[in-house]
Amino acid sequence: MKFVDEAIIDIAAGDGGNGCVSFRHEKYKEFGGPNGGDGGRGGHVYAMADVSLNTLVDFRFARRHEAKRGQHGMGSDMFGAAGDDIVLKMPVGTIIADAETGEVLHELLTPGELIMVAKGGDGGFGNMRFKSSINRAPRQKTPGQLGEKRLVKLELKVLADVGLLGMPNAGKSTLITAISNARPKIADYPFTTLHPNLGVVRVGPSQSFVVADVPGLIEGASQGAGLGHQFLRHLQRTRLLLHLVDMAPFDDAVDPAAQAKAIVAELKKYDPVLYAKPRWLVLNKMDMVPKEEREQRVSAFLKAFKFKGPVFQVSALSKDGCDHLVKSVFEHIKSIQVALAEPEYVDPRFVAGLELNGIGETLDPVAPAELEKPRKVTPKALKTNVKPTAKTIPAKTGAAKTSSIKPTPKQKVAEKKSVVTPPKAQASKVKVAKEKITPIKTAAAQKVPAKKAALKKAPAKKATIKKASAKKSATIPHKRR
């Protein structure tokens, strides 16, 4: 399948259906009233990210994508049917932009993501919408609205964590084959890779990252030499760049340091942001270099290239040093993901070691060992925590002695009453209490006959009421029937 990462398509949403002017006609129904329905809405145009796709070749030949229009309204209160929507499936990482203005409309970054690219027009109103107590037979209707029409540019940028960068025949395709299940074309001539290749590197259970292999760069790629630098766009979303250098070129006259400097210069010309990304140096084909000359050749290369950063010596063919490289790359990507992750919200009410005061503000965290110790309540703490109230509760004698709060006059009287007296004094007090109680009983006994006498005189009042009623009845004359 041909790899296509750019396409320009013309999309058009459906127009809305027109409203209907209609009146109810039935036998023996003279003025049935309006019954014209509304028109249906036009179909929308959606774009969906599909994991199974990795190229835009489907849009290279199918340029026109148009949704159906809505059905017109009809009589008998029948509304028009809505137009069918269309869904355009695109690879994950596709950028949808307006071809005329260059404005980026959407980016498909999540598998299964569905977005609306063009909205269908709304249907028009029928005459039944305009009826009222004044306008009994409306003849107004509205046409359907037009759907959106756009000329859209699609650009694919593959989603990868790591990008491989280097000259042709540097061993990029061999390396991605050694560390992943990708099987790109490998040959002994330059420009074997003509389009980007993706490979998933498995480090362990639930531990993996994606590597992107792009065609090789040469000096003058920004001016169109070789395949150009158009494929560098696929490295703009990566988090780490691996710069591969061939340490055993076929031609002895080729200087690896000069080639590495040319790649860095082309990278800087294309995009300064891409040039500023973290870049590691991978010295490939070290198995072709004699062991006695490896240290000397590597030190001479680093001195000429003036590179300050991580350096790895590997052999993609024999897989020497690949495990150390893969683990280091995974740890770097994992640290970036942790740094970019949003912190989870933690409710302070359920965090051990945090206290809340009465207002609801959090105090300084307390160590777990201090939480286990029992707290001691001091008189100063009591003074600060006790709030003054209108009525004070009398405290016991024991509590009054231990606390430093001054008792009130009422509390002093209650304390005096609660003091234990000897038996003799108690007997004398009981006699005095009896003497005080006896006059109360005599007074109550004296008052009881007076009440009874008042009750006996009550019938006399009833007699007076009867006499008064008799007088009234005598004065009122009887009416004739």
Summary of the structure (lengths in Angstrom):
residues: 481
radius of gyration: 48.6
end to end distance: 122.2
largest distance: 153.8
contacts: 1334
relative contact order: 0.08
helix: 34%
strand: 19%
